[in-house]
């Protein structure tokens, strides 16, 4: 232990004696380098990142240091050479280099839309459609765009049809039915409303209002609906209903004879009949919860007026804010006056341009 201490003292004294042999300029130069290194370390501790001014100062000062002191600096000679190579590379970088032009984001979005809307379209099929729209793009470019977006090739996309896409495709051939009740204001009599909604167009049929929705009454309303639809009944293939007792076997038979398959939702699963349940919420919040119903005739007239508004004027988000079967007059922008028309005694307001 004592020998090690004596050795360290001797090395320290030898280092001090070596300073006597150095010139004042060399000592001052080393002090400048050390000060600059300390300034960089204090400013960006623990990971010092010298800027271009620090690099220039260190490269100029370290060059004048003795060979033995160059190896113990904040930066090594290899680091200085790397700075030099980086500076040369930036100086000789041409701003206008030839090569593949970047893909227009709008064109990439169009490629994505075509691939998602058409699961069976391959790269060349999409290329042909884009060529018909005036866009010249290679099939390999389309493949790179879809690969970057995580969209698989056409065979895989065709085999993995989502439930959302399947239901959207079948929506035009489906309609749903359900009941909801309204309590009268004075007599507290409970009235039941039976309706059907065309899922594709969101068109609502208010079939009837009764105090006793038994099986025969429900069957008769189904027959009335088929008569009202006429030849349009061939457009529909499926009816979604719940498992209420009003829907008897005769009800299903009437629809089956017309070519409509009745689909019963699982027990206690109202979300499986989501389109009908959503209309119930809309009708309650828009009409029946905001006014007093006096009787069966009053409720029927109210729902008929609301159905005309719902089908002809009310915008639907699922239809891109369009109505089911719009009965609005043709918009004439020369008519600047906006006409306000109250519906259901002012409970709902409709607007249109008027001369």
Long-range contacts (C-beta under 8 A, 24 or more apart in sequence): 26-65, 26-66, 29-61, 29-64, 29-65, 30-65, 30-69, 32-61, 33-58, 33-61, 33-62, 33-65, 33-73, 36-61, 37-73, 37-74, 40-74, 41-74, 48-74, 50-75, 55-80, 55-83, 59-83, 59-84, 103-141, 103-145, 107-135, 107-137, 108-145, 110-135, 111-137, 111-142, 111-145, 111-146, 112-145, 112-146, 112-149, 112-151, 115-146, 115-151, 115-157, 116-151, 119-154, 119-157, 119-158, 119-160, 119-161, 119-165, 120-154, 120-157, 120-158, 121-154, 122-153, 122-154, 123-153, 123-154, 125-154, 170-237, 170-238, 171-199, 171-200, 172-199, 172-200, 172-201, 172-235, 173-200, 173-235, 173-236, 173-237, 173-238, 174-198, 174-199, 174-200, 174-236, 174-237, 174-238, 174-239, 174-240, 175-199, 175-236, 175-238, 175-239, 175-240, 176-239, 176-240, 176-241, 176-273, 176-275, 176-276, 177-207, 177-239, 177-240, 177-241, 177-276, 178-241, 178-242, 178-273, 178-276, 178-277, 178-279, 178-280, 179-213, 179-244, 179-246, 180-280, 180-283, 180-284, 182-288, 182-293, 182-299, 183-293, 184-293, 184-294, 184-295, 185-292, 185-293, 185-294, 186-294, 187-295, 189-295, 191-293, 191-296, 191-299, 193-299, 193-303, 194-218, 194-221, 194-246, 195-276, 195-279, 196-225, 196-239, 197-275, 197-276, 197-279, 198-236, 198-324, 199-240, 199-275, 201-319, 201-324, 201-325, 202-275, 202-316, 202-318, 202-319, 202-324, 203-311, 203-324, 203-325, 204-279, 204-307, 204-310, 204-311, 204-324, 205-307, 206-300, 206-303, 206-304, 206-307, 209-296, 209-299, 209-300, 209-303, 210-296, 211-296, 213-246, 214-246, 215-245, 215-246, 215-247, 215-248, 215-250, 215-251, 216-250, 217-246, 218-246, 218-247, 218-248, 218-251, 219-248, 219-250, 219-251, 219-254, 222-251, 222-254, 222-255, 223-254, 226-254, 226-255, 226-258, 233-258, 233-259, 233-260, 234-259, 236-260, 237-261, 238-262, 238-263, 239-263, 240-265, 240-272, 240-273, 240-275, 240-276, 241-265, 241-273, 242-270, 242-273, 243-267, 282-310, 286-348, 287-344, 287-347, 287-348, 290-347, 291-344, 291-345, 291-347, 302-344, 305-343, 305-344, 306-343, 306-344, 306-348, 309-343, 309-344, 309-348, 309-350, 313-350, 328-352, 329-353
